[in-house]
Amino acid sequence: MRYFLPLTLLILCGSVSADDAGSFVFLDDGDNTGVLYTYASTEIQDYFAKMFTTKLVTEVPEGTAPDVVIRLGTPDSNTAIADAVAAGQLVLPEGALSDQGYTLKNLENQLFIAAPAPQGVLYGTYAFLEAYGAYFQISGERLPAPLPFTLKTLDLTEKPAVKFRGLLPWDAYICGIAGYNPEDYRQLIDRAARLKLNFLQFHFYPGSAFFTETIDGTTAEPRYLGMPVDIFPTANAVGKAAFGDVIAFGAQCYIDHAGSPAAQAHAVQDMMRDALAHAKNRGMHTAVGMELMQPSVGSPLFTAKPEGSVNCLDPLRPENLALSRQRYLSLKETYPDADFYCFWQSEGQGVRGAAVGQEEGAAAMREAQAHWTSQDNYRGDIDYAWLLKQLCDSMTPEEQATSVAGGWFLQHLFPGIHPDFPAGIRFSSINNYSMEQSLDGGLDYYAVAAENRAVWVTDWWEYSGEQWFPQWRAGGQERIYRQCLDYGIEALSLVGWKLSGIEHNIRFMADFAWHPGLTAEQFYRDYVSRLYGQDSAPLADLYMTADAKSELTPPATSSDDRPMSLGEGWIVLGIPPFPDTAEGLSTEEWRHTAERAAAIAAEQQTFLQSDRDAVALIGQIIPGLDSQGQYWAALLLNRLRMRLHYLESMIALNESYGIYQAAALQGIPAARAATALRLNDAVALAGEAIEIYSKEIRNRNDLGVVAQMNVQYLQPLVQLHASLSD
């Protein structure tokens, strides 16, 4: 097997061309049967028509001869490929994962796109198209200007380094799949397949229309599809023009059945089953998952933890095991064609439920299983693991082979539970979204993959969905991926919501999973060259500079002490209130808020200048790019311009606290009046940020971002401003 960097292939122009009038290329796709094989042939034909002026035919007209023959298929489906392999002229991938591999090679006037199996034929098709100038993205593609087809010298044999490579598009938020229609799922899947990804995961929160479990004949009623809004009225929205004549944005099948939650759930689940079937038709493996410790229906028996702790299913009660078994079977019945079923531990439950419950046997169970984790503040995950172990023990070997233990930073359990869990159970975890924490010992837990445990690693294609984007993560991810691959993980996925402004993160994972020698710097330079064009080299430096700053980017999480700094995008912007009494001004909480707000505003000024420099650089480069380079650079420029206004609005918000503090010396009414002026700037800049973003809509997710920012960013600022005049 020979590994080549995907963007630096040895490609030399040969002498065989098809540029004369009446010349043509013949596609010999052999015994074209089966969904994948047929799709590969269709993709070649469709893209050939877009990329070349030469005609491609699947039947040679009588009395003519093609200038070039493209041989597509496997030895079993194409006799010409079988003959070339038998003659030693063609060597196909061998060994583990060779069924996904392919060989591209030209012999005289023939170009072979050959593979041991249909999946490899499809991936070889995309490798061929990229060798001729196409470049695929999760939110689109760049194609070369059409020219006559010229046969190039290719000699490339590849197979992936990771068995499953894919995406976990997170549910429940309208900037993610909660706003999708069937065509959006199909588009996402098709684009992922062109990146040679073969894995699609879905997670379902309790109460979501995506999964309404049935227990003892009673089906849960869905409470929502997206949070905090699943149907967004566009009438008075900022950025309304982006929605066209759409009155309400959201999943259309959910909107169509408004008023009937059961019908909404049926329609949404039908759509999801269609999406899973489409993924199968693109050669993907699929997984669906539910929250194990938070049932939506039935008669659950919960723990009795001390006040301030989060309770969960009591893992010691046999009734809860029976309930969990029914929930598992309900998930399988809802999505019978999924390949895997995941049992998720809710995010944060290991910490918030770390206290030992007061129920009988809880202390003894915790003590007996203390070896399951070395993380004292995550001991609540032991409750989850104990119930899951019982559930897994109750399964048949066939059921265990499709079952997955999963959760947020759940890998801390893996070394401890590995000896105690059935061998067939897969372990899966989402890394901490801080790469620094992942790299500081957070990956060592995956070493059980080297002990014959199938392990899935999920990182982030964006930083927890926050509005701080574009985002660059390849530098840290290179180290994360390399260490995980060294352990021999089975799957590598990315979780996220938005799809534009972060395409490079997904593309890097897709490339690295095939070429584990790839570095972030190599990737960025090739990415910029392929996407923007030859005159875009300075953008590679911009990408690498931004990547180096990724860990310095101001975070905004529910546990951060800076809720006023930036918004997470999937929750309403957290903003501390202004005190309405003199006593409130003297509290420790208020003094901390005013002090930190000033420091954060200063931090944000630094990032603001950095983004201004980036915007200026892109503005200088764009005129020299070709039309497609300008198209993609316009997207980057738009997102950075949006971020400038977003940062300026947050600076205005943070400065408002200092203004309030200073003006309060003249009394609360004076503080309100003075602060309202600066807050008015924050509101105006927020509206401008959303309007700017809405000018570059590339996919359904982008419309969801406009909706999300209206509800979770602009509206809280408007309400805060209004509160000063109450």
Secondary structure as GFF3:
##gff-version 3
##sequence-region A 1 726
A	DSSP	beta_strand	12	18	.	.	.	ID=ss1
A	DSSP	beta_strand	24	28	.	.	.	ID=ss2
A	DSSP	alpha_helix	35	51	.	.	.	ID=ss3
A	DSSP	beta_strand	55	57	.	.	.	ID=ss4
A	DSSP	beta_strand	68	73	.	.	.	ID=ss5
A	DSSP	alpha_helix	79	86	.	.	.	ID=ss6
A	DSSP	three_ten_helix	98	100	.	.	.	ID=ss7
A	DSSP	beta_strand	102	107	.	.	.	ID=ss8
A	DSSP	beta_strand	110	114	.	.	.	ID=ss9
A	DSSP	alpha_helix	118	131	.	.	.	ID=ss10
A	DSSP	beta_strand	135	137	.	.	.	ID=ss11
A	DSSP	beta_strand	140	142	.	.	.	ID=ss12
A	DSSP	beta_strand	149	153	.	.	.	ID=ss13
A	DSSP	beta_strand	155	158	.	.	.	ID=ss14
A	DSSP	beta_strand	164	169	.	.	.	ID=ss15
A	DSSP	beta_strand	172	173	.	.	.	ID=ss16
A	DSSP	three_ten_helix	177	179	.	.	.	ID=ss17
A	DSSP	alpha_helix	182	194	.	.	.	ID=ss18
A	DSSP	beta_strand	199	204	.	.	.	ID=ss19
A	DSSP	beta_strand	214	215	.	.	.	ID=ss20
A	DSSP	beta_strand	218	219	.	.	.	ID=ss21
A	DSSP	beta_strand	226	227	.	.	.	ID=ss22
A	DSSP	beta_strand	232	233	.	.	.	ID=ss23
A	DSSP	three_ten_helix	240	243	.	.	.	ID=ss24
A	DSSP	beta_strand	248	249	.	.	.	ID=ss25
A	DSSP	alpha_helix	252	256	.	.	.	ID=ss26
A	DSSP	alpha_helix	261	280	.	.	.	ID=ss27
A	DSSP	beta_strand	285	291	.	.	.	ID=ss28
A	DSSP	alpha_helix	318	334	.	.	.	ID=ss29
A	DSSP	beta_strand	340	345	.	.	.	ID=ss30
A	DSSP	alpha_helix	349	352	.	.	.	ID=ss31
A	DSSP	alpha_helix	362	368	.	.	.	ID=ss32
A	DSSP	three_ten_helix	370	372	.	.	.	ID=ss33
A	DSSP	three_ten_helix	376	378	.	.	.	ID=ss34
A	DSSP	alpha_helix	381	393	.	.	.	ID=ss35
A	DSSP	alpha_helix	397	400	.	.	.	ID=ss36
A	DSSP	beta_strand	403	407	.	.	.	ID=ss37
A	DSSP	three_ten_helix	410	413	.	.	.	ID=ss38
A	DSSP	alpha_helix	414	417	.	.	.	ID=ss39
A	DSSP	beta_strand	426	430	.	.	.	ID=ss40
A	DSSP	alpha_helix	435	437	.	.	.	ID=ss41
A	DSSP	pi_helix	438	442	.	.	.	ID=ss42
A	DSSP	three_ten_helix	444	451	.	.	.	ID=ss43
A	DSSP	beta_strand	455	460	.	.	.	ID=ss44
A	DSSP	alpha_helix	474	487	.	.	.	ID=ss45
A	DSSP	beta_strand	491	496	.	.	.	ID=ss46
A	DSSP	alpha_helix	503	512	.	.	.	ID=ss47
A	DSSP	alpha_helix	520	532	.	.	.	ID=ss48
A	DSSP	three_ten_helix	534	536	.	.	.	ID=ss49
A	DSSP	alpha_helix	537	548	.	.	.	ID=ss50
A	DSSP	three_ten_helix	550	552	.	.	.	ID=ss51
A	DSSP	three_ten_helix	584	586	.	.	.	ID=ss52
A	DSSP	alpha_helix	588	621	.	.	.	ID=ss53
A	DSSP	three_ten_helix	622	624	.	.	.	ID=ss54
A	DSSP	alpha_helix	627	663	.	.	.	ID=ss55
A	DSSP	three_ten_helix	664	666	.	.	.	ID=ss56
A	DSSP	alpha_helix	668	694	.	.	.	ID=ss57
A	DSSP	alpha_helix	700	709	.	.	.	ID=ss58
A	DSSP	pi_helix	710	714	.	.	.	ID=ss59
A	DSSP	alpha_helix	715	723	.	.	.	ID=ss60
###
